Amino acid sequence: MKVDVLDLKGQKVSELELPATLFEAPVNIDLMHQAYVRQMANARLGTHQTKVRGEVRGGGRKPFKQKGTGRARQGSTNAAQWVGGGRIHTPHPRSYEQRMPKKMRQAALRSALTAKAADAGIVIVDGLDIQESKTRVMAEVLVNLVGTSTALLVMPVKDQNYDAVMRSANNIDNAKVLLASYLNICDLLTFEKVVIPLKTIDALVAHLG
């Protein structure tokens, strides 16, 4: 698949043949869904907690005698039917972690990249060298590259240029900066455009095989 290579002003400077292993892979929707659900589940803290009848305070004595009152027999005000009593069948701390083999995760990412490329969601730039770490500069670059669409900027390595791009895009709501090694299915499916510098392509090939 051939795509245009743009500069920071949004002008075409050349053409590039995208690696078929990443951008012409089989699109497996079920696999992408499984990877997305796994990532969202693994992000859950699972720290929710409610008290059962043995953990609430009070209820040490029988509230009233067993017989003669005309009321239903009760043994403790800690029971669930009492106001302030313990809860039953309610959440307790647990792990929501889901496991997924690495090769399946990589296949899901290749599927997502292929779907993005087919939908014209991949933007290749010759470089993201930002001279000034200013939000205004990055905002102008994004308008030139993606217009009003949301953008995921994928950087090759963590260096000075990465830090400059991160600082510039940090206050832009519709943009996010990510390392190629941290590419994930959630961000790929959330953002409308994926901005990839030329140097990042080799990093993606090395990361996704």
Backbone as a chain_set.jsonl record, in Angstrom:
{"seq": "MKVDVLDLKGQKVSELELPATLFEAPVNIDLMHQAYVRQMANARLGTHQTKVRGEVRGGGRKPFKQKGTGRARQGSTNAAQWVGGGRIHTPHPRSYEQRMPKKMRQAALRSALTAKAADAGIVIVDGLDIQESKTRVMAEVLVNLVGTSTALLVMPVKDQNYDAVMRSANNIDNAKVLLASYLNICDLLTFEKVVIPLKTIDALVAHLG", "coords": {"N": [[0.842, -1.188, 0.0], [0.646, 2.123, -0.967], [1.38, 5.313, 0.354], [1.14, 8.876, 0.925], [3.899, 10.857, 1.934], [4.181, 13.342, 4.276], [5.187, 16.731, 5.101], [5.722, 18.876, 8.0], [4.052, 20.933, 7.43], [1.994, 19.859, 6.132], [2.309, 19.303, 3.477], [2.862, 17.296, 0.588], [5.76, 15.36, 0.259], [6.946, 13.066, -0.649], [6.459, 9.58, -1.629], [5.539, 6.492, -0.038], [5.937, 3.018, 0.376], [4.072, 1.136, 2.423], [4.88, -1.254, 4.993], [3.836, -4.497, 4.294], [3.358, -6.455, 6.178], [2.413, -5.16, 8.411], [0.411, -3.357, 7.6], [-1.191, -4.565, 5.759], [-2.375, -6.768, 6.785], [-4.414, -9.647, 7.753], [-7.679, -8.728, 8.745], [-9.008, -9.163, 11.773], [-11.773, -8.982, 13.438], [-12.938, -10.071, 15.741], [-10.68, -10.775, 17.212], [-9.52, -8.269, 17.674], [-11.521, -7.176, 19.27], [-11.39, -8.875, 21.5], [-8.82, -8.227, 22.445], [-9.208, -5.543, 23.068], [-11.179, -5.647, 25.107], [-9.707, -7.083, 26.997], [-7.647, -5.225, 27.61], [-9.118, -3.092, 28.741], [-10.26, -4.428, 30.916], [-7.992, -5.148, 32.394], [-7.206, -2.687, 33.236], [-8.838, -2.064, 35.308], [-9.109, -1.413, 38.776], [-10.237, -2.953, 40.8], [-10.781, -2.544, 43.499], [-13.097, -2.248, 44.882], [-15.299, -2.434, 47.682], [-17.508, -3.833, 50.034], [-19.264, -4.245, 53.148], [-19.883, -7.275, 54.848], [-22.229, -9.018, 56.996], [-20.732, -9.755, 59.183], [-18.866, -7.787, 59.434], [-19.883, -5.24, 59.863], [-20.652, -2.662, 62.259], [-21.951, -3.127, 65.559], [-25.042, -4.833, 66.551], [-24.824, -6.751, 68.532], [-26.551, -7.949, 70.314], [-29.676, -9.728, 70.609], [-32.367, -8.2, 68.942], [-35.063, -8.13, 69.855], [-37.303, -10.153, 71.827], [-37.809, -13.675, 71.111], [-40.44, -14.723, 70.82], [-43.909, -13.734, 70.929], [-44.162, -11.045, 70.196], [-45.347, -10.672, 67.773], [-43.965, -10.027, 65.58], [-41.605, -10.798, 62.929], [-39.106, -13.219, 63.645], [-35.921, -12.191, 64.782], [-32.372, -12.175, 64.802], [-30.17, -10.503, 64.845], [-29.202, -7.109, 64.347], [-27.41, -6.749, 62.407], [-28.008, -8.114, 60.157], [-28.875, -8.382, 56.651], [-31.401, -7.333, 56.008], [-31.842, -5.248, 57.691], [-31.619, -1.727, 58.261], [-28.479, -0.328, 57.809], [-27.304, -2.736, 58.133], [-25.267, -5.616, 57.188], [-24.183, -6.314, 53.789], [-25.165, -8.482, 51.071], [-24.042, -10.585, 48.417], [-22.595, -8.581, 47.085], [-20.026, -6.343, 45.693], [-16.582, -7.239, 46.195], [-13.051, -6.909, 46.891], [-11.156, -7.841, 44.049], [-9.372, -9.328, 41.304], [-9.467, -8.3, 37.949], [-8.005, -9.217, 35.892], [-7.177, -10.319, 32.631], [-5.792, -12.807, 30.593], [-3.78, -12.97, 27.641], [-2.197, -14.359, 24.889], [1.019, -13.239, 23.672], [1.468, -13.249, 20.874], [-1.12, -13.191, 19.904], [-1.95, -10.69, 20.81], [-0.231, -9.067, 19.313], [-1.11, -9.705, 16.738], [-3.669, -8.626, 16.858], [-3.064, -5.886, 17.003], [-1.838, -5.534, 14.504], [-4.034, -6.03, 12.901], [-5.647, -3.836, 13.593], [-4.041, -1.688, 12.718], [-4.046, -2.23, 9.972], [-6.772, -1.909, 9.399], [-7.021, 0.804, 10.004], [-5.327, 1.912, 8.045], [-6.704, 1.187, 5.71], [-8.879, 2.781, 5.993], [-7.934, 5.28, 5.565], [-6.658, 6.334, 7.78], [-4.054, 6.517, 8.548], [-1.306, 8.603, 8.882], [1.602, 9.579, 7.46], [4.601, 11.138, 8.269], [7.564, 12.991, 7.426], [9.127, 13.602, 9.546], [9.018, 14.463, 13.044], [10.187, 16.782, 14.195], [10.254, 19.079, 16.521], [10.889, 22.416, 16.964], [10.314, 24.281, 18.934], [9.089, 23.818, 22.16], [6.155, 24.203, 22.449], [2.672, 24.568, 22.97], [1.15, 25.894, 21.068], [2.65, 25.667, 18.708], [2.6, 22.861, 18.231], [-0.157, 22.518, 17.965], [-0.656, 23.872, 15.566], [0.785, 22.243, 13.802], [-0.659, 19.845, 13.992], [-3.132, 20.608, 12.964], [-2.373, 21.06, 10.325], [-1.719, 18.466, 9.571], [-3.824, 16.622, 10.297], [-6.158, 18.035, 10.406], [-9.203, 18.652, 11.977], [-9.418, 16.266, 13.266], [-9.023, 13.733, 15.822], [-5.825, 12.753, 17.115], [-3.257, 10.31, 17.271], [0.005, 10.303, 18.14], [2.773, 8.555, 17.251], [5.825, 7.781, 18.455], [9.298, 6.907, 17.8], [11.496, 6.343, 19.662], [12.463, 7.072, 23.072], [13.658, 10.061, 23.414], [15.314, 13.291, 23.248], [13.793, 14.641, 21.339], [11.386, 13.279, 21.555], [10.632, 14.065, 24.159], [10.245, 16.807, 23.7], [8.099, 16.79, 21.885], [6.187, 15.558, 23.489], [5.847, 17.454, 25.584], [4.837, 19.552, 24.08], [2.403, 18.588, 23.119], [0.987, 17.985, 25.343], [-1.057, 19.511, 26.495], [-3.086, 19.446, 24.672], [-6.251, 18.458, 23.937], [-7.281, 16.652, 22.02], [-5.211, 15.012, 21.226], [-2.549, 12.616, 21.564], [0.577, 11.408, 22.712], [2.692, 8.69, 22.068], [4.934, 5.982, 22.632], [6.34, 3.709, 20.218], [6.723, 1.143, 21.183], [4.821, 1.017, 23.135], [2.419, 0.904, 21.894], [-1.054, 0.316, 21.671], [-4.192, -1.465, 21.557], [-6.461, -0.073, 22.404], [-5.928, 2.728, 22.209], [-5.425, 2.835, 19.46], [-7.94, 2.271, 18.37], [-9.417, 4.311, 19.416], [-8.523, 6.894, 18.663], [-8.863, 8.988, 15.766], [-6.975, 9.46, 13.738], [-3.692, 8.241, 13.047], [-0.581, 9.367, 13.549], [2.485, 8.896, 12.114], [5.883, 9.114, 12.218], [8.615, 8.687, 9.844], [10.814, 7.327, 10.976], [9.604, 5.832, 12.897], [8.422, 3.636, 11.748], [10.197, 1.485, 11.363], [10.595, 0.85, 14.047], [8.042, -0.037, 14.735], [7.817, -2.314, 13.112], [9.796, -3.887, 14.266], [8.674, -4.202, 16.775], [6.164, -5.421, 16.394], [6.634, -7.506, 14.716]], "CA": [[0.0, 0.0, 0.0], [1.404, 3.355, -1.062], [0.787, 6.487, 0.991], [1.928, 10.097, 0.8], [4.702, 11.299, 3.074], [3.952, 14.77, 4.428], [6.027, 17.479, 6.029], [4.948, 19.431, 9.107], [3.076, 21.887, 6.894], [0.941, 19.098, 5.469], [2.586, 19.206, 2.052], [3.432, 16.014, 0.163], [7.172, 15.442, -0.115], [7.308, 11.829, -1.343], [5.549, 8.462, -1.428], [6.143, 5.391, 0.7], [5.253, 1.726, 0.381], [3.971, 0.681, 3.806], [5.163, -2.694, 5.166], [2.617, -5.302, 4.158], [3.145, -7.244, 7.389], [1.686, -4.353, 9.394], [-0.694, -2.563, 7.071], [-2.01, -5.381, 4.859], [-2.595, -8.022, 7.509], [-5.831, -10.027, 7.856], [-8.411, -7.973, 9.766], [-9.771, -10.079, 12.62], [-12.549, -8.122, 14.336], [-13.094, -10.763, 17.025], [-9.41, -10.699, 17.928], [-9.388, -6.885, 18.143], [-12.464, -7.01, 20.374], [-10.844, -9.569, 22.666], [-7.692, -7.45, 22.95], [-9.746, -4.314, 23.656], [-11.82, -6.014, 26.376], [-8.632, -7.43, 27.923], [-6.962, -4.025, 28.076], [-10.015, -2.352, 29.628], [-10.416, -5.195, 32.148], [-6.748, -5.076, 33.158], [-7.069, -1.334, 33.783], [-9.699, -1.932, 36.484], [-8.387, -1.595, 40.023], [-10.836, -4.034, 41.575], [-10.658, -2.234, 44.932], [-14.423, -2.015, 45.457], [-15.472, -3.209, 48.91], [-18.687, -3.644, 50.878], [-19.156, -5.017, 54.38], [-20.872, -8.317, 55.113], [-22.813, -8.859, 58.33], [-19.716, -9.955, 60.203], [-17.927, -6.669, 59.44], [-20.513, -3.986, 60.277], [-20.591, -2.428, 63.693], [-23.194, -3.3, 66.308], [-25.731, -6.11, 66.397], [-24.308, -7.729, 69.481], [-27.592, -8.667, 71.064], [-30.926, -9.979, 69.89], [-33.106, -6.924, 69.027], [-36.254, -8.323, 70.707], [-37.453, -11.565, 72.18], [-38.145, -14.563, 69.993], [-41.874, -14.951, 70.664], [-44.843, -12.879, 71.643], [-44.239, -9.658, 69.699], [-46.085, -10.62, 66.514], [-43.053, -9.68, 64.498], [-40.747, -11.899, 62.479], [-37.977, -13.423, 64.545], [-34.675, -11.566, 64.347], [-31.272, -12.527, 65.678], [-29.159, -9.46, 64.9], [-29.449, -5.959, 63.46], [-26.384, -6.766, 61.36], [-28.524, -8.837, 59.006], [-29.001, -7.525, 55.47], [-32.702, -6.679, 55.904], [-31.878, -4.095, 58.6], [-30.901, -0.533, 57.832], [-27.151, -0.334, 58.399], [-26.796, -4.094, 58.242], [-24.316, -6.033, 56.162], [-24.697, -6.541, 52.431], [-24.922, -9.824, 50.533], [-23.859, -10.649, 46.959], [-22.113, -7.277, 46.625], [-18.619, -6.442, 45.264], [-15.451, -7.334, 47.113], [-11.807, -6.784, 46.123], [-10.824, -8.963, 43.173], [-8.61, -8.977, 40.111], [-10.186, -8.483, 36.685], [-6.988, -9.456, 34.869], [-7.389, -11.328, 31.599], [-4.547, -13.163, 29.918], [-3.87, -13.111, 26.191], [-0.849, -14.603, 24.386], [1.665, -12.097, 23.018], [1.269, -13.296, 19.429], [-2.497, -12.768, 19.633], [-1.977, -9.237, 20.991], [0.423, -8.474, 18.164], [-2.005, -9.874, 15.589], [-4.751, -7.651, 17.009], [-2.526, -4.576, 16.637], [-1.67, -5.513, 13.044], [-5.381, -5.896, 12.339], [-6.095, -2.464, 13.791], [-3.273, -0.832, 11.809], [-4.542, -2.478, 8.621], [-8.082, -1.268, 9.289], [-6.777, 2.251, 9.959], [-4.772, 2.249, 6.734], [-7.768, 1.062, 4.713], [-9.826, 3.883, 6.222], [-7.158, 6.518, 5.421], [-6.407, 6.86, 9.117], [-2.615, 6.549, 8.797], [-0.645, 9.798, 8.348], [3.057, 9.423, 7.532], [5.337, 12.406, 8.166], [8.996, 12.757, 7.272], [9.753, 13.77, 10.851], [8.3, 15.317, 14.001], [11.203, 17.563, 14.904], [9.659, 20.329, 17.003], [11.94, 23.341, 17.392], [9.883, 24.925, 20.172], [8.167, 22.989, 22.938], [5.012, 25.061, 22.743], [1.388, 24.004, 22.553], [0.704, 26.58, 19.847], [3.367, 25.093, 17.568], [2.071, 21.523, 17.981], [-1.535, 22.659, 17.491], [-0.59, 24.227, 14.144], [1.237, 21.058, 13.075], [-1.753, 18.876, 13.934], [-4.128, 21.117, 12.019], [-1.829, 20.814, 8.988], [-1.639, 17.038, 9.27], [-5.065, 15.854, 10.475], [-7.334, 18.903, 10.475], [-9.874, 18.67, 13.287], [-9.526, 14.896, 13.771], [-8.176, 13.368, 16.954], [-4.583, 12.195, 16.573], [-2.316, 9.556, 18.097], [1.351, 10.489, 17.614], [3.577, 7.401, 17.644], [7.238, 8.135, 18.369], [10.132, 5.687, 17.757], [12.258, 6.104, 20.89], [12.369, 8.129, 24.079], [14.839, 10.908, 23.338], [15.014, 14.706, 23.443], [12.69, 15.006, 20.458], [10.165, 12.735, 22.175], [10.274, 14.947, 25.277], [9.735, 18.064, 23.15], [6.765, 16.531, 21.338], [5.309, 15.289, 24.628], [5.526, 18.716, 26.249], [4.05, 20.386, 23.178], [1.063, 18.032, 22.918], [0.428, 17.586, 26.634], [-2.272, 20.28, 26.81], [-4.032, 19.353, 23.553], [-7.219, 17.424, 24.34], [-7.563, 15.65, 20.988], [-3.971, 14.394, 20.776], [-1.813, 11.839, 22.56], [1.896, 10.967, 22.252], [2.92, 7.333, 22.552], [6.071, 5.273, 22.053], [5.956, 2.571, 19.374], [6.704, -0.07, 22.006], [3.637, 1.078, 23.994], [1.213, 0.942, 21.061], [-2.072, -0.575, 22.213], [-5.422, -1.541, 20.765], [-7.427, 0.92, 22.855], [-5.606, 4.007, 21.592], [-5.576, 2.717, 18.014], [-9.361, 2.314, 18.011], [-10.04, 5.515, 19.964], [-8.152, 8.09, 17.897], [-9.264, 8.91, 14.359], [-5.79, 9.442, 12.886], [-2.439, 7.8, 13.667], [0.524, 10.083, 12.913], [3.668, 8.045, 12.253], [7.108, 9.567, 11.539], [9.291, 7.627, 9.096], [11.679, 6.541, 11.854], [8.794, 4.962, 13.761], [7.99, 2.44, 11.028], [11.126, 0.391, 11.711], [10.328, 0.47, 15.44], [6.806, -0.817, 14.74], [8.121, -3.623, 12.536], [10.532, -4.645, 15.277], [7.803, -4.468, 17.919], [5.02, -6.275, 16.048], [7.07, -8.644, 13.927]], "C": [[0.884, 1.246, 0.0], [0.646, 4.499, -0.395], [1.708, 7.671, 0.782], [2.7, 10.351, 2.087], [4.606, 12.821, 3.132], [5.04, 15.41, 5.277], [5.129, 18.089, 7.104], [3.948, 20.487, 8.663], [1.938, 21.184, 6.157], [1.133, 18.949, 3.982], [3.235, 17.863, 1.728], [4.882, 16.203, -0.268], [7.631, 14.188, -0.858], [6.208, 10.797, -1.146], [6.292, 7.326, -0.737], [5.278, 4.147, 0.577], [5.245, 1.205, 1.809], [4.262, -0.821, 3.904], [3.873, -3.513, 5.154], [2.32, -6.097, 5.417], [2.325, -6.491, 8.432], [0.404, -3.759, 8.854], [-1.518, -3.292, 6.007], [-2.241, -6.752, 5.475], [-4.079, -8.388, 7.489], [-6.505, -9.271, 9.008], [-9.328, -8.93, 10.521], [-10.504, -9.248, 13.675], [-12.709, -8.765, 15.71], [-11.818, -10.663, 17.861], [-9.182, -9.287, 18.474], [-10.316, -6.632, 19.329], [-11.936, -7.668, 21.645], [-9.692, -8.777, 23.286], [-8.173, -6.167, 23.632], [-10.366, -4.598, 25.026], [-10.763, -6.363, 27.413], [-7.955, -6.19, 28.478], [-7.83, -3.227, 29.044], [-10.194, -3.086, 30.956], [-9.169, -5.088, 33.019], [-6.515, -3.691, 33.756], [-7.932, -1.13, 35.033], [-8.912, -2.233, 37.755], [-8.938, -2.757, 40.841], [-10.765, -3.81, 43.069], [-12.009, -1.962, 45.596], [-14.632, -2.943, 46.662], [-16.773, -2.835, 49.591], [-18.542, -4.557, 52.096], [-20.265, -6.065, 54.468], [-21.29, -8.198, 56.575], [-21.79, -9.041, 59.456], [-18.758, -8.783, 60.334], [-18.547, -5.343, 59.879], [-20.527, -3.886, 61.795], [-21.959, -2.646, 64.345], [-23.766, -4.701, 66.167], [-25.297, -7.167, 67.391], [-25.371, -8.508, 70.22], [-28.829, -8.842, 70.192], [-31.814, -8.738, 70.038], [-34.392, -7.001, 69.858], [-36.445, -9.817, 70.904], [-38.015, -12.375, 71.02], [-39.651, -14.632, 69.764], [-42.681, -13.858, 71.355], [-44.978, -11.459, 71.119], [-45.081, -9.543, 68.436], [-45.213, -10.277, 65.324], [-42.229, -10.906, 64.097], [-39.532, -12.009, 63.389], [-36.696, -12.831, 63.934], [-33.576, -11.903, 65.345], [-30.248, -11.423, 65.828], [-29.534, -8.329, 63.958], [-28.352, -5.839, 62.405], [-26.855, -7.472, 60.096], [-28.859, -7.863, 57.87], [-30.333, -6.791, 55.399], [-32.828, -5.463, 56.825], [-31.117, -2.924, 57.984], [-29.562, -0.474, 58.563], [-26.571, -1.709, 58.571], [-25.818, -4.416, 57.13], [-24.99, -6.284, 54.827], [-24.378, -7.963, 51.995], [-24.843, -9.738, 49.015], [-23.439, -9.295, 46.384], [-20.616, -7.35, 46.356], [-17.628, -6.512, 46.414], [-14.169, -7.275, 46.284], [-11.499, -8.046, 45.323], [-10.004, -8.437, 42.002], [-9.443, -9.278, 38.867], [-9.234, -8.864, 35.547], [-7.387, -10.58, 33.922], [-6.068, -11.574, 30.879], [-4.798, -13.341, 28.419], [-2.454, -13.307, 25.657], [-0.3, -13.415, 23.595], [1.413, -12.082, 21.517], [-0.155, -12.888, 19.044], [-2.627, -11.259, 19.791], [-1.337, -8.525, 19.801], [-0.448, -8.579, 16.913], [-3.17, -8.889, 15.649], [-4.291, -6.252, 16.618], [-2.312, -4.465, 15.13], [-3.021, -5.376, 12.35], [-5.878, -4.462, 12.439], [-5.358, -1.497, 12.876], [-3.743, -0.996, 10.365], [-5.895, -1.801, 8.402], [-7.938, 0.252, 9.217], [-6.267, 2.672, 8.587], [-5.838, 2.181, 5.647], [-8.768, 2.201, 4.814], [-9.139, 5.247, 6.144], [-6.892, 7.166, 6.771], [-4.942, 6.916, 9.49], [-2.015, 7.773, 8.115], [0.854, 9.636, 8.569], [3.714, 10.787, 7.346], [6.831, 12.094, 8.077], [9.75, 12.932, 8.584], [8.902, 14.66, 11.74], [9.315, 16.071, 14.869], [10.631, 18.92, 15.265], [10.763, 21.228, 17.552], [11.609, 23.997, 18.718], [8.879, 24.034, 20.884], [6.987, 23.839, 23.394], [3.734, 24.429, 22.202], [0.916, 24.611, 21.243], [1.361, 25.969, 18.608], [2.805, 23.716, 17.219], [0.64, 21.589, 17.459], [-1.566, 23.002, 16.005], [-0.167, 23.034, 13.301], [0.1, 20.048, 12.924], [-2.856, 19.324, 12.986], [-3.662, 20.863, 10.587], [-1.902, 19.344, 8.601], [-2.986, 16.326, 9.292], [-6.315, 16.724, 10.521], [-7.911, 18.934, 11.878], [-10.008, 17.274, 13.901], [-8.651, 14.709, 15.008], [-6.962, 12.603, 16.43], [-3.781, 11.473, 17.646], [-0.949, 9.667, 17.444], [2.25, 9.375, 18.149], [5.046, 7.728, 17.384], [8.11, 6.88, 18.442], [10.817, 5.358, 19.068], [12.072, 7.29, 21.83], [13.675, 8.922, 24.093], [14.43, 12.356, 23.56], [13.848, 15.15, 22.567], [11.357, 14.497, 20.999], [9.693, 13.63, 23.318], [9.679, 16.255, 24.777], [8.324, 17.895, 22.606], [5.764, 16.29, 22.459], [4.891, 16.574, 25.326], [4.624, 19.591, 25.382], [2.603, 19.914, 23.067], [0.328, 17.742, 24.218], [-0.894, 18.277, 26.94], [-3.289, 20.284, 25.678], [-4.963, 18.176, 23.81], [-7.363, 16.308, 23.312], [-6.304, 14.987, 20.434], [-3.3, 13.647, 21.926], [-0.508, 11.361, 21.939], [2.204, 9.618, 22.893], [4.167, 6.762, 21.892], [5.579, 4.069, 21.248], [5.853, 1.293, 20.193], [5.506, -0.116, 22.946], [2.335, 1.119, 23.193], [0.207, -0.089, 21.551], [-3.368, -0.447, 21.437], [-6.421, -0.458, 21.144], [-7.181, 2.271, 22.197], [-5.779, 3.956, 20.076], [-7.034, 2.852, 17.583], [-10.04, 3.592, 18.479], [-9.767, 6.737, 19.09], [-8.445, 7.893, 16.411], [-8.072, 8.798, 13.417], [-4.58, 8.977, 13.701], [-1.3, 8.456, 12.884], [1.815, 9.326, 13.195], [4.842, 8.684, 11.509], [7.797, 8.392, 10.844], [10.134, 6.73, 9.99], [10.89, 5.555, 12.703], [8.435, 3.654, 13.077], [8.884, 1.25, 11.356], [10.89, -0.093, 13.141], [9.062, -0.374, 15.526], [7.029, -2.215, 14.169], [8.847, -4.49, 13.547], [9.643, -5.051, 16.443], [6.724, -5.493, 17.612], [5.388, -7.452, 15.158], [6.616, -8.602, 12.477]], "O": [[1.755, 1.404, 0.855], [-0.567, 4.636, -0.555], [2.896, 7.51, 0.5], [2.209, 10.091, 3.185], [4.913, 13.506, 2.157], [5.72, 14.745, 6.059], [3.922, 17.85, 7.12], [3.087, 20.893, 9.444], [1.035, 21.83, 5.625], [0.219, 18.512, 3.283], [4.053, 17.357, 2.495], [5.195, 17.092, -1.06], [8.6, 14.239, -1.616], [5.16, 11.091, -0.572], [7.513, 7.213, -0.838], [4.051, 4.212, 0.661], [6.298, 0.869, 2.352], [3.923, -1.576, 2.993], [2.942, -3.243, 5.913], [1.159, -6.388, 5.704], [1.627, -7.103, 9.241], [-0.589, -3.667, 9.576], [-2.433, -2.713, 5.422], [-2.296, -7.764, 4.775], [-4.919, -7.525, 7.232], [-5.96, -9.189, 10.109], [-10.302, -9.439, 9.968], [-9.917, -8.86, 14.685], [-12.624, -8.081, 16.73], [-11.879, -10.487, 19.077], [-8.71, -9.122, 19.598], [-9.937, -5.952, 20.283], [-12.022, -7.097, 22.732], [-9.597, -8.668, 24.508], [-7.616, -5.754, 24.649], [-10.11, -3.877, 25.99], [-10.891, -5.988, 28.578], [-7.711, -6.102, 29.681], [-7.334, -2.738, 30.059], [-10.272, -2.451, 32.007], [-9.27, -4.953, 34.238], [-5.716, -3.54, 34.68], [-7.774, -0.133, 35.737], [-8.141, -3.191, 37.804], [-8.179, -3.466, 41.503], [-10.696, -4.771, 43.836], [-12.062, -1.499, 46.735], [-14.192, -4.093, 46.653], [-17.102, -1.655, 49.71], [-17.783, -5.526, 52.067], [-21.431, -5.778, 54.197], [-20.759, -7.364, 57.308], [-21.98, -8.527, 60.558], [-17.922, -8.768, 61.237], [-17.82, -4.414, 60.231], [-20.429, -4.884, 62.509], [-22.995, -2.374, 63.738], [-23.086, -5.629, 65.73], [-25.397, -8.362, 67.11], [-25.116, -9.612, 70.702], [-28.988, -8.177, 69.169], [-32.002, -8.262, 71.158], [-34.764, -6.019, 70.501], [-35.821, -10.634, 70.228], [-38.609, -11.838, 70.085], [-40.095, -14.601, 68.617], [-42.191, -13.16, 72.242], [-45.857, -10.729, 71.579], [-45.487, -8.443, 68.061], [-45.685, -10.243, 64.187], [-42.165, -11.902, 64.818], [-38.996, -10.999, 63.846], [-36.438, -12.961, 62.737], [-33.796, -11.919, 66.557], [-29.524, -11.388, 66.823], [-30.115, -8.561, 62.898], [-28.374, -4.913, 61.594], [-26.171, -7.432, 59.073], [-29.095, -6.678, 58.103], [-30.405, -5.724, 54.79], [-33.813, -4.729, 56.748], [-30.117, -3.101, 57.289], [-29.515, -0.56, 59.79], [-25.467, -1.857, 59.096], [-25.571, -3.598, 56.243], [-26.207, -6.447, 54.747], [-23.432, -8.575, 52.491], [-25.51, -8.904, 48.402], [-23.89, -8.915, 45.303], [-19.979, -8.327, 46.751], [-17.83, -5.91, 47.469], [-14.2, -7.565, 45.088], [-11.569, -9.162, 45.838], [-9.96, -7.232, 41.753], [-10.04, -10.347, 38.739], [-9.617, -8.836, 34.378], [-7.864, -11.636, 34.338], [-5.322, -10.636, 30.597], [-5.86, -13.791, 27.991], [-1.581, -12.489, 25.949], [-1.046, -12.685, 22.941], [1.169, -11.021, 20.942], [-0.37, -12.307, 17.981], [-3.323, -10.61, 19.011], [-1.842, -7.503, 19.337], [-0.512, -7.641, 16.119], [-3.609, -8.378, 14.619], [-5.035, -5.51, 15.977], [-2.576, -3.416, 14.543], [-3.139, -4.689, 11.335], [-6.458, -3.931, 11.493], [-5.969, -0.587, 12.316], [-3.83, -0.018, 9.622], [-6.136, -1.198, 7.357], [-8.649, 0.911, 8.458], [-6.721, 3.672, 8.031], [-5.869, 3.031, 4.757], [-9.428, 2.545, 3.833], [-9.688, 6.25, 6.599], [-6.899, 8.391, 6.896], [-4.599, 7.309, 10.605], [-2.189, 7.964, 6.911], [1.323, 9.565, 9.705], [3.422, 11.502, 6.387], [7.299, 11.074, 8.583], [10.881, 12.465, 8.72], [8.156, 15.509, 11.252], [9.293, 15.998, 16.098], [10.533, 19.807, 14.417], [11.48, 20.856, 18.48], [12.496, 24.246, 19.534], [7.926, 23.552, 20.273], [6.846, 24.149, 24.577], [3.721, 23.837, 21.123], [0.345, 23.915, 20.403], [0.707, 25.777, 17.583], [2.559, 23.427, 16.048], [0.262, 20.795, 16.597], [-2.403, 22.485, 15.265], [-0.694, 22.828, 12.208], [-0.081, 19.466, 11.855], [-3.447, 18.502, 12.284], [-4.465, 20.494, 9.73], [-2.122, 19.016, 7.435], [-3.27, 15.515, 8.41], [-7.421, 16.203, 10.661], [-7.204, 19.206, 12.848], [-10.643, 17.116, 14.943], [-7.673, 15.428, 15.213], [-7.052, 11.893, 15.429], [-3.643, 11.952, 18.771], [-0.751, 9.188, 16.328], [2.462, 9.268, 19.357], [5.457, 7.926, 16.24], [7.721, 5.895, 19.069], [10.736, 4.226, 19.544], [11.593, 8.354, 21.439], [14.662, 8.51, 24.702], [13.317, 12.621, 24.014], [13.012, 15.944, 22.998], [10.336, 15.18, 20.918], [8.503, 13.919, 23.437], [8.719, 16.763, 25.357], [7.457, 18.74, 22.831], [4.627, 16.759, 22.395], [3.712, 16.764, 25.627], [3.75, 20.289, 25.896], [1.686, 20.725, 22.937], [-0.822, 17.303, 24.2], [-1.764, 17.686, 27.58], [-4.255, 21.045, 25.72], [-4.517, 17.032, 23.892], [-7.545, 15.148, 23.679], [-6.311, 14.464, 19.32], [-3.459, 13.997, 23.096], [-0.482, 10.954, 20.777], [2.008, 9.423, 24.093], [4.428, 7.03, 20.719], [4.539, 3.486, 21.554], [4.993, 0.452, 19.928], [5.2, -1.172, 23.501], [1.266, 1.345, 23.76], [0.567, -1.236, 21.817], [-3.609, 0.547, 20.752], [-7.157, 0.026, 20.284], [-8.111, 2.892, 21.684], [-6.232, 4.928, 19.472], [-7.332, 3.468, 16.56], [-11.122, 3.928, 17.997], [-10.673, 7.522, 18.811], [-8.3, 6.797, 15.87], [-8.154, 8.11, 12.399], [-4.461, 9.282, 14.887], [-1.078, 8.146, 11.713], [2.199, 9.135, 14.348], [4.801, 8.786, 10.283], [7.584, 7.237, 11.213], [10.172, 5.515, 9.795], [11.437, 4.559, 13.175], [8.17, 2.66, 13.752], [8.398, 0.146, 11.598], [10.971, -1.289, 13.421], [9.007, -1.325, 16.305], [6.488, -3.191, 14.689], [8.558, -5.68, 13.678], [9.83, -6.116, 17.032], [6.399, -6.333, 18.451], [4.545, -8.304, 14.876], [6.924, -9.512, 11.708]]}, "num_chains": 1, "name": "protein.A"}
